[in-house]
Amino acid sequence: MVTVAHIVEKILKGRPFLEEAISYGIVNYTALALMIKREVEKEMGREVRHAAIMMAIRRLGEKLESGDLGRAPIKFEGSDMTIKSDLFETTIMRSNSAEDAIARLYKIVDFGKGGFLTVTQGLYEITIISNRQYITKFKDVLRNEHTVKSIDSIASLSIRIPIDAIETVGYFYVITKALGWNDINIVEIVSTLTELTFILDQKNVMRAFSAIEALMKGK
């Protein structure tokens, strides 16, 4: 039988920010119950008393605080991390000529010797990140493009993500939270289906590695 408690737990477990706030006891149960009341009633198919929702939230909070109810199932098995240091980043405006220039950049980087290159294209800008050893050649190729901003002395921290993790609610949040708690600023985030790459200030990359390593080990 589906109960109000089951529905409330389902709704809140799908929102990691709220679930975590409840676990720390910093949520106003009365206000939260009002906020999700309509959603609970839609799931239940009937009117639900505000007091019943508030009680369900309170009981969930007690479970979270006692550790009886875990967070979203974050599976780090099969994950590993790779650091690339001594990188630079440049962002240019999109243009027809920029597309040709980007193609030329790929011919400069020696991927067989560990060369690093990521190109992220937005609606109006293109961000390029690569090894500092190529900076002079890149500047020459991009000399006719409008540069928005360049950033020096950065590094990348790439995390290999198990394929089933993409179905896990809050996966990226858990990782970025670990960096935020350690006062580590994220310059950029680049991702593919099973790779998550953080672009960080060079001086922060080892602290970031330690923070995420501790997260993976459950410390």
C-alpha positions in Angstrom: 0.0 0.0 0.0 1.3 3.4 -1.0 1.4 5.8 1.9 2.0 9.5 2.3 5.4 8.6 3.9 6.4 6.6 0.8 5.4 9.4 -1.6 7.2 12.1 0.4 10.4 10.0 0.6 10.2 9.4 -3.2 9.8 13.1 -3.9 12.6 14.2 -1.6 15.1 11.5 -2.6 14.8 12.9 -6.2 16.0 16.2 -4.9 19.4 15.7 -3.3 19.7 19.4 -2.2 16.6 19.1 -0.1 17.4 15.7 1.2 20.8 16.8 2.4 19.3 20.0 4.0 16.8 17.8 5.9 19.6 15.5 7.1 21.3 18.6 8.7 18.1 19.7 10.3 18.0 23.1 8.6 14.7 22.8 6.8 11.4 24.4 7.9 9.1 21.3 7.8 6.0 23.4 7.7 7.1 25.4 4.7 8.5 22.3 2.9 5.2 20.4 3.4 3.3 23.3 1.9 5.7 23.4 -1.1 5.3 19.7 -2.0 1.6 19.3 -0.9 0.2 19.5 -4.4 2.8 17.0 -5.8 2.0 14.6 -3.0 -1.7 14.9 -3.6 -1.2 14.3 -7.3 0.7 11.1 -6.6 -1.8 9.9 -4.0 -4.8 10.8 -6.2 -6.6 12.5 -3.3 -6.4 15.4 -0.9 -3.7 15.0 1.8 -3.6 16.9 5.1 -0.7 19.3 5.6 0.0 17.8 9.0 0.4 14.3 7.5 3.0 15.5 5.0 4.9 17.5 7.7 5.0 14.3 9.9 6.3 12.3 7.0 9.1 14.8 6.4 9.9 14.8 10.1 10.2 11.0 10.2 12.4 11.1 7.1 14.6 13.7 8.7 15.0 11.4 11.8 16.1 8.5 9.5 18.6 10.6 7.6 20.1 12.1 10.8 20.5 8.6 12.3 22.0 7.2 9.2 19.2 4.6 8.8 18.4 5.9 5.3 21.3 6.3 2.8 21.8 8.9 0.2 21.2 8.3 -3.5 23.1 5.1 -4.5 26.4 6.6 -5.7 28.6 3.8 -7.2 32.2 4.7 -7.6 33.3 1.2 -8.5 35.3 1.3 -11.7 35.9 5.1 -11.4 39.4 6.5 -11.6 41.0 9.9 -11.8 43.6 11.4 -14.2 45.3 14.8 -13.7 46.7 16.9 -16.6 48.7 19.9 -15.5 50.3 22.9 -17.2 47.2 23.8 -19.3 45.8 27.0 -20.7 42.3 28.1 -21.7 41.1 30.5 -24.3 37.6 31.5 -25.3 36.8 33.0 -28.6 33.6 34.2 -30.3 31.9 31.8 -32.8 32.4 32.6 -36.4 32.7 30.8 -39.8 36.4 31.2 -39.7 36.6 29.9 -36.2 35.3 26.5 -37.3 38.2 26.2 -39.8 40.7 27.4 -37.1 39.5 24.7 -34.7 40.1 22.0 -37.3 43.7 23.2 -37.6 44.3 23.0 -33.8 43.6 19.3 -33.8 46.5 18.8 -36.2 48.9 20.6 -33.7 48.2 18.5 -30.7 50.2 15.2 -30.4 47.6 12.9 -28.7 50.0 10.0 -29.0 52.3 11.7 -26.5 49.7 12.7 -24.0 48.5 15.9 -25.7 45.3 17.4 -24.2 42.7 19.3 -26.1 39.0 20.0 -25.4 36.8 22.2 -27.5 33.4 23.2 -26.1 31.1 25.1 -28.5 28.3 27.2 -27.1 25.7 29.3 -29.0 28.0 32.3 -29.1 31.4 31.2 -27.8 34.0 28.4 -28.2 36.3 27.5 -25.3 39.5 25.7 -26.0 41.7 24.0 -23.4 45.1 22.5 -24.2 48.7 22.1 -23.1 50.8 25.2 -22.6 53.4 23.8 -24.9 51.1 24.6 -27.8 50.1 28.1 -26.7 52.2 30.0 -29.2 51.0 27.9 -32.2 47.4 28.2 -31.0 47.7 31.9 -30.7 49.0 32.1 -34.3 46.1 30.0 -35.6 43.5 32.1 -33.7 45.1 35.5 -34.3 42.2 36.7 -36.4 39.5 35.5 -34.0 37.9 37.7 -31.3 39.3 36.5 -28.0 36.8 36.8 -25.0 39.2 35.7 -22.3 42.3 33.6 -21.7 43.3 31.8 -18.5 46.7 30.5 -17.7 48.1 28.1 -15.1 45.2 25.7 -15.0 45.0 21.9 -14.7 42.4 19.2 -15.4 41.0 16.5 -13.1 39.1 13.8 -15.1 36.9 11.2 -13.5 35.9 8.1 -15.3 32.3 7.4 -14.5 30.6 3.9 -14.7 28.0 3.9 -17.4 25.1 3.1 -15.0 25.9 6.2 -13.0 24.2 8.4 -15.5 20.9 7.1 -14.2 21.7 8.1 -10.6 20.1 11.3 -9.4 22.6 13.7 -7.8 25.8 12.0 -9.1 27.4 15.2 -10.3 26.1 17.2 -7.3 27.9 14.8 -4.9 31.2 15.3 -6.7 30.9 19.1 -7.1 29.8 19.4 -3.4 33.1 17.7 -2.3 35.0 20.4 -4.1 32.9 23.2 -2.8 33.3 22.0 0.8 37.0 22.2 0.4 36.8 25.7 -1.0 38.0 24.7 -4.5 36.8 26.9 -7.3 35.8 25.1 -10.6 36.9 27.1 -13.7 35.1 24.9 -16.2 33.3 21.5 -16.3 33.7 19.4 -19.5 31.8 16.1 -19.8 31.1 13.2 -22.1 28.9 10.3 -21.4 31.3 8.5 -19.0 33.9 11.2 -18.3 33.7 14.2 -16.1 36.5 16.7 -16.3 37.0 19.6 -13.9 39.2 22.5 -15.0 40.8 24.0 -11.9 43.5 26.4 -10.9 46.8 24.6 -11.0 47.4 25.2 -7.3 44.1 23.5 -6.3 44.3 20.3 -8.4 46.0 18.1 -5.7 43.6 19.2 -3.0 40.7 18.4 -5.4 42.2 15.0 -6.1 42.4 14.3 -2.4 38.8 15.5 -1.8 37.3 13.3 -4.5 39.5 10.3 -3.5 38.2 10.6 0.0 34.6 10.7 -1.4 35.2 7.6 -3.5 36.5 5.7 -0.4 33.6 6.9 1.7 35.7 8.8 4.2 
